[in-house]
Amino acid sequence: MSRERSKLGYFVSSKDKYLNKIFQTKSSGSCEVVEYTNSTNIVVEFENGYRKRTSVKELSTGWIKNPTKHLMFGVWVNTDAEIKTPLDKELYKRWTFILRRCFYTKHTKSYDDVGICEEWLNFSIFRRDLMKTKGIENLLHGWALDKDLVSLGNRTYCPEFVRAVPREVNNALLTSKSVRSPLALGVSRFGKDKFFVRCNGKSVYNIETLVEAKQIYWEIKKADIENICKKWENEVCSDVISSLINVKLEDLE
C-alpha cells in the first residue's frame, strides 16, 4: 500500500487519507469514502445514501456523479436509468432539451415561463410515462413532444398533456404571432379600403370588410386543421385530435 509523509513527519497510508473522509463533487454535493481497497477501487456514499464504486482519480477531480441526484442546468435531477435502446437514447436527448428550455433561458427567452412537473425531474419516470403514449416510437423519425395541443396555452411539461405528434400536427395552430397584422390574424389592407388574407400559403384579395376578411381567414385555417386531423387521426392520441377539432379562432388570437 502506498504511503506519503504527513506535515508532522510521519507516514500516512492512502487508505487513511481517504477512508471515512468527506469530499465535494462538481455537481452531486458531497460524498464520503466508505470502502477503500486500493486507489482504483473505492466506494463512496452520497448524502442521500446512494453508493457508487469509483477511483481516487475520479474522486479527486470532483467529477464523480450521483445518478440519483445531481445538478443539470441548476436543478437536482435523477438520471439513474439504463439507456439501452435507440428510443431510450432519443427520450434522454428530448428530456435534457426540455430541462434546458425550462431552466437555462439565456438563449431561449420565449421559454422563460415554461416548467416541468417535479416527477419528471427523474428520467426513469419521464420515460415510463411517455412509453405509454401513442406514437412515441416515432420520435426516432422526427416526431415532436408537444405540451400544449391537448390543453391550449399549457406551459408545463407533464404526463397529462405531453404527447408525441408529427411535425405537421405540432405546427397545425402556428400563426406567426411575431409578424401578425395589427388588424386581425392573417389580415392586411389591400389598397385604401379593401383587405386581403394570407393563411398557410393561400391568399384572398379585394375583400370588402374586416369582418369578412376575418371569417375567410378562419375558414381557410379551420379547413387545413380538419385535413390534418383526418390524415393523422389513427396515428396520434385521440385527445390531440379532439382538441384540434374543437379549436376556435379566439384560441389563436
Disulfide bonds with the S-S distance in Angstrom:
none
